[in-house]
Amino acid sequence: MAARASRPRRAYAARRARQIAYGQWAPWADAWPVREHVRRLRETGASYPAIAEAAGVSAAAVWSLLHGQPSKGRPAPERIRVSQASRLLAVTADNIARRRRGAAGCRRRLQALVAMGHAPAGLARQLGVPPRRVTRVLRSELPTVSSDMHTAICGLYEHLWDQRPPEHTRQERLAASAARRRAAREGWPPPMALDDDRLDDPDYRPKARWRPASGTGTAPPPDKHSRRPPGLRRPGGKDADIEAAS
């Protein structure tokens, strides 16, 4: 096993030695054009995990390329490995779009949960995403979402569709009341008024509007220590692919 594991290292060392001998060893590239390319992809609505999946790199690498590692006091890097740069530069918005899902079903599910009284900020916490992302889905500002986001929202909806939010404290009651008022103002129907089989159909137009819904019980408070849905966690871990120039 040890000999087998060392073969890639020997092959890498041999290739490196040949390139050095011929004056072709250049493992690093300027990070600036790669960073600008990733920024443009982000402006189209592409998430860090979606860009990372299309490029075959880690989500932490993509996030660190734009933001550095603030927790360690490291700024955005000035250089990036050539292999990673070429992979990221090859990613296009079309590549990512083919890996994404229409946002209509996610929007309807989130709107229905808000109609039950679940505040958007609380839904974002349970999904492990920034509140702005949930807000953008609710407002129809995102035409597509990542597969991970779609899976996470579907799971949350299955868990909460017939559950009212907890309203034990004044803050919880205010949040729930504000959520219901917003749903009533926007005309968002609660889960019981929707056709589950058509939630992801972009042509589905629910006939029902908002109405008070009591559900069958009260959802337990979210577990602060529960694991976030995969692919939605904010990246920022250790990464060896992108480094700040010394």
Secondary structure, DSSP 8 states (H G I E B T S, - for coil): -HHHHHHHHHHHHHHHHHHHHTT----EEESHHHHHHHHHHHHTT--HHHHHHHHTS-HHHHHHHHH-BGGGTB-S-SEEEHHHHHHHHT--HHHHHTTEEESHHHHHHHHHHHHTT--HHHHHHHHTS-HHHHHHHHTT--SEEEHHHHHHHHHHHHHHTTEE----SHHHHHHHHHHHHHHHHHT---GGGS-GGGTT-TT------------SEE-----TTS---TT-S---S--SSEE---
